[in-house]
């Protein structure tokens, strides 16, 4: 096995911050993704060098969806998925339920909001919450919502980025079939949404955070505490730290 893939597989057993180990599916998914990222580097480079068209890019995308992200090309993927009179490049189904649309652009195309617009319209019409946008090199997963406002960009990975392969695999993992089925992509979406200014401000004003701040300030100052000091911490956060526009 590829040494880098072995290293990634071994690291999944180390989760000291959670006091546990990764499930077996995750170790398998990380090893598979690591091998795929390495294997597809050269053909992807060849496509970029000759500025390949969308059709050739789709061939690579299909293979990476299958060999890297573990989607069954015959069971999970539908090419030219028909929507109301039109089509999108792919539909992805999990357990026979439509999960996401994939929009493929030529490998040399810069991905931006214009590339996403049409796929979002199709997703809204079909009640699909996710759109994957890719040019073979960049893989993005956008949560566009299913009747509500979506979270936006959740996954954004450059297969040729000047980072460690482990970092690219970690960023890709939530988009793998195994992780989607285990709820990891939805968990990541919720995490991204919670880091927006308004919910993050709410966390800062919460009692557990105020209690932790009080304990740290007591430690630094030697103050033993007094009545209502927790209220003082909350008031200091609201008046001097959290932007008034983010408060109820």
C-alpha positions as CSV (number, residue, x, y, z in Angstrom):
1,X,0.0,0.0,0.0
2,X,1.1,3.6,-0.6
3,X,3.0,4.8,2.5
4,X,1.0,8.0,2.6
5,X,-2.2,6.1,2.5
6,X,-1.0,3.9,5.3
7,X,-0.1,6.9,7.4
8,X,-3.6,8.4,6.8
9,X,-5.2,5.1,7.7
10,X,-3.1,4.8,10.9
11,X,-3.9,8.4,12.0
12,X,-7.7,7.7,11.9
13,X,-7.2,5.6,15.0
14,X,-5.9,8.6,17.0
15,X,-8.7,10.8,18.3
16,X,-7.4,11.8,21.8
17,X,-9.6,14.9,21.9
18,X,-12.7,12.7,21.8
19,X,-11.3,9.8,23.7
20,X,-12.1,7.3,21.0
21,X,-11.1,5.9,17.6
22,X,-12.5,6.4,14.1
23,X,-14.9,3.9,12.7
24,X,-13.6,1.3,10.3
25,X,-15.4,2.9,7.3
26,X,-13.5,6.1,7.9
27,X,-10.1,4.4,7.8
28,X,-11.0,2.7,4.6
29,X,-12.4,5.9,3.0
30,X,-9.3,7.9,3.9
31,X,-6.9,5.2,2.5
32,X,-9.0,5.0,-0.7
33,X,-9.1,8.8,-1.1
34,X,-5.3,9.0,-0.5
35,X,-4.6,6.5,-3.2
36,X,-7.0,8.2,-5.6
37,X,-5.6,11.7,-5.1
38,X,-2.2,10.3,-5.9
39,X,-3.3,8.2,-8.9
40,X,-5.3,11.1,-10.5
41,X,-2.6,13.7,-10.2
42,X,-0.9,12.9,-13.5
43,X,-4.1,12.5,-15.7
44,X,-5.4,15.7,-14.2
45,X,-2.2,17.5,-15.0
46,X,-2.4,16.1,-18.6
47,X,-6.0,17.4,-18.9
48,X,-4.9,20.9,-17.7
49,X,-1.9,20.9,-20.0
50,X,-4.0,20.4,-23.1
51,X,-6.9,22.5,-21.8
52,X,-9.3,19.6,-22.2
53,X,-13.0,20.1,-22.9
54,X,-15.9,19.4,-20.7
55,X,-16.4,15.9,-22.1
56,X,-12.9,14.8,-21.3
57,X,-13.2,16.4,-17.9
58,X,-16.3,14.4,-17.2
59,X,-14.5,11.1,-17.8
60,X,-12.0,12.0,-15.0
61,X,-14.8,13.2,-12.8
62,X,-16.8,10.0,-13.2
63,X,-13.7,7.9,-12.4
64,X,-12.9,10.0,-9.3
65,X,-16.5,9.8,-8.1
66,X,-16.3,6.0,-8.3
67,X,-12.7,5.2,-7.3
68,X,-12.1,8.1,-4.9
69,X,-15.4,9.0,-3.4
70,X,-16.8,5.5,-3.6
71,X,-20.1,6.3,-5.5
72,X,-21.3,3.4,-7.6
73,X,-21.2,4.7,-11.2
74,X,-24.1,2.3,-12.1
75,X,-26.2,2.5,-9.0
76,X,-25.6,5.9,-7.5
77,X,-24.9,8.1,-10.5
78,X,-27.2,9.3,-13.2
79,X,-25.6,11.2,-16.1
80,X,-27.5,13.9,-17.8
81,X,-30.1,13.8,-15.1
82,X,-33.4,15.1,-16.5
83,X,-35.1,17.9,-14.7
84,X,-38.1,19.8,-16.1
85,X,-37.2,19.8,-19.7
86,X,-33.5,20.3,-19.1
87,X,-30.7,18.3,-17.6
88,X,-27.8,18.5,-15.2
89,X,-24.5,16.7,-15.6
90,X,-25.1,14.1,-12.8
91,X,-27.6,13.3,-10.2
92,X,-26.3,11.4,-7.1
93,X,-28.7,9.1,-5.3
94,X,-28.2,7.4,-1.9
95,X,-30.5,4.4,-1.2
96,X,-32.5,5.4,-4.3
97,X,-33.1,8.9,-2.9
98,X,-31.8,11.9,-4.9
99,X,-29.1,13.6,-2.8
100,X,-27.2,16.1,-5.0
101,X,-26.6,17.4,-8.5
102,X,-23.2,17.7,-9.9
103,X,-22.2,20.4,-12.4
104,X,-19.0,19.7,-14.3
105,X,-17.0,22.5,-16.0
106,X,-13.9,22.1,-18.3
107,X,-10.8,21.6,-16.3
108,X,-9.4,25.0,-17.1
109,X,-12.5,26.9,-16.0
110,X,-12.5,29.0,-12.9
111,X,-15.4,28.1,-10.7
112,X,-17.6,30.9,-9.6
113,X,-21.2,31.8,-8.8
114,X,-22.1,31.9,-12.4
115,X,-21.2,28.2,-12.8
116,X,-23.5,27.5,-9.8
117,X,-26.5,29.5,-10.7
118,X,-28.3,27.1,-13.2
119,X,-27.6,24.1,-11.0
120,X,-29.1,25.9,-8.0
121,X,-32.3,26.5,-10.0
122,X,-32.6,22.8,-10.9
123,X,-31.9,21.9,-7.3
124,X,-34.6,24.2,-6.0
125,X,-37.1,22.8,-8.6
126,X,-36.3,19.2,-7.5
127,X,-36.1,19.8,-3.8
128,X,-32.4,18.8,-3.7
129,X,-30.3,20.4,-1.0
130,X,-26.8,19.9,-2.4
131,X,-24.9,20.9,-5.5
132,X,-21.4,19.7,-6.2
133,X,-19.4,21.9,-8.6
134,X,-16.2,20.7,-10.1
135,X,-13.7,21.1,-12.9
136,X,-11.9,17.9,-12.0
137,X,-9.3,19.7,-10.0
138,X,-11.5,21.8,-7.7
139,X,-14.3,20.0,-5.8
140,X,-16.9,22.1,-4.1
141,X,-20.0,21.1,-2.2
142,X,-22.6,23.8,-1.9
143,X,-25.6,23.5,0.5
144,X,-28.3,25.3,-1.4
145,X,-31.2,24.4,0.8
146,X,-34.3,22.4,0.1
147,X,-37.0,25.0,0.5
148,X,-35.0,27.2,2.8
149,X,-31.9,29.3,2.5
150,X,-28.8,27.1,2.2
151,X,-25.6,27.3,4.2
152,X,-23.5,27.9,1.1
153,X,-20.0,26.6,0.4
154,X,-19.3,23.7,2.8
155,X,-16.5,21.7,1.0
156,X,-13.8,23.3,-1.2
157,X,-10.8,21.2,-2.2
158,X,-8.1,21.6,-4.8
159,X,-6.7,18.2,-5.7
160,X,-3.4,19.8,-6.8
161,X,-3.1,22.2,-3.9
162,X,0.4,22.7,-2.4
163,X,-0.6,21.1,0.8
164,X,-0.1,17.7,2.3
165,X,-2.1,14.8,0.8
166,X,-3.4,14.2,4.3
167,X,-5.0,17.7,4.4
168,X,-6.6,17.2,1.0
169,X,-8.0,13.8,2.0
170,X,-9.4,15.3,5.2
171,X,-11.1,18.0,3.3
172,X,-12.5,15.5,0.7
173,X,-13.7,13.0,3.3
174,X,-17.1,14.5,4.1
175,X,-18.0,14.3,0.3
176,X,-17.3,10.6,0.1
177,X,-20.3,8.2,-0.1
178,X,-19.4,6.6,3.2
179,X,-19.2,9.9,5.0
180,X,-22.5,11.3,3.5
181,X,-24.3,8.1,4.5
182,X,-22.9,8.5,8.1
183,X,-24.1,12.1,8.3
184,X,-20.6,13.7,8.2
185,X,-21.4,16.1,5.4
186,X,-24.5,17.3,7.2
187,X,-22.5,17.6,10.5
188,X,-19.9,19.7,8.6
189,X,-22.7,21.9,7.2
190,X,-24.0,22.5,10.7
191,X,-20.5,23.4,11.9
192,X,-20.0,25.9,9.1
193,X,-23.4,27.4,9.9
194,X,-22.6,27.7,13.6
195,X,-19.4,29.7,12.8
196,X,-21.4,32.5,11.2
197,X,-21.3,35.7,13.2
198,X,-24.8,35.6,14.7
199,X,-24.8,32.0,16.0
200,X,-21.2,32.4,17.1
201,X,-22.1,35.6,19.0
202,X,-24.9,33.6,20.7
203,X,-22.4,30.9,21.8
204,X,-20.1,33.7,23.3
205,X,-23.1,35.0,25.3
206,X,-24.1,31.5,26.6
207,X,-23.8,30.6,30.3
208,X,-21.1,27.8,29.8
209,X,-18.8,30.2,28.0
210,X,-19.4,33.0,30.5
211,X,-18.7,30.5,33.3
212,X,-15.4,29.5,31.7
213,X,-14.4,33.1,31.2
214,X,-15.2,33.9,34.8
215,X,-13.0,30.9,36.0
216,X,-10.1,32.1,33.8
217,X,-10.4,35.7,35.0
218,X,-10.5,34.5,38.6
219,X,-7.3,32.5,38.0
220,X,-5.5,35.4,36.4
221,X,-6.6,38.0,39.0
222,X,-6.8,36.0,42.2
223,X,-10.3,37.3,42.8
224,X,-12.3,34.8,44.8
225,X,-15.7,35.8,43.4
226,X,-18.7,37.8,44.5
227,X,-22.5,37.8,43.9
228,X,-23.5,38.4,40.3
229,X,-20.0,38.2,38.9
230,X,-21.4,35.9,36.1
231,X,-23.8,38.6,35.2
232,X,-20.9,41.0,35.0
233,X,-19.1,38.8,32.5
234,X,-22.2,38.5,30.4
235,X,-22.7,42.3,30.4
236,X,-19.0,42.9,29.5
237,X,-19.4,40.5,26.5
238,X,-22.6,42.2,25.4
239,X,-21.4,45.7,25.8
240,X,-17.7,45.5,24.7
241,X,-17.1,42.3,22.8
242,X,-20.1,41.1,20.8
243,X,-21.2,43.5,18.0
244,X,-24.5,45.1,18.9
245,X,-25.8,44.2,15.4
246,X,-25.4,40.5,16.4
247,X,-27.4,40.7,19.6
248,X,-31.1,40.0,20.0
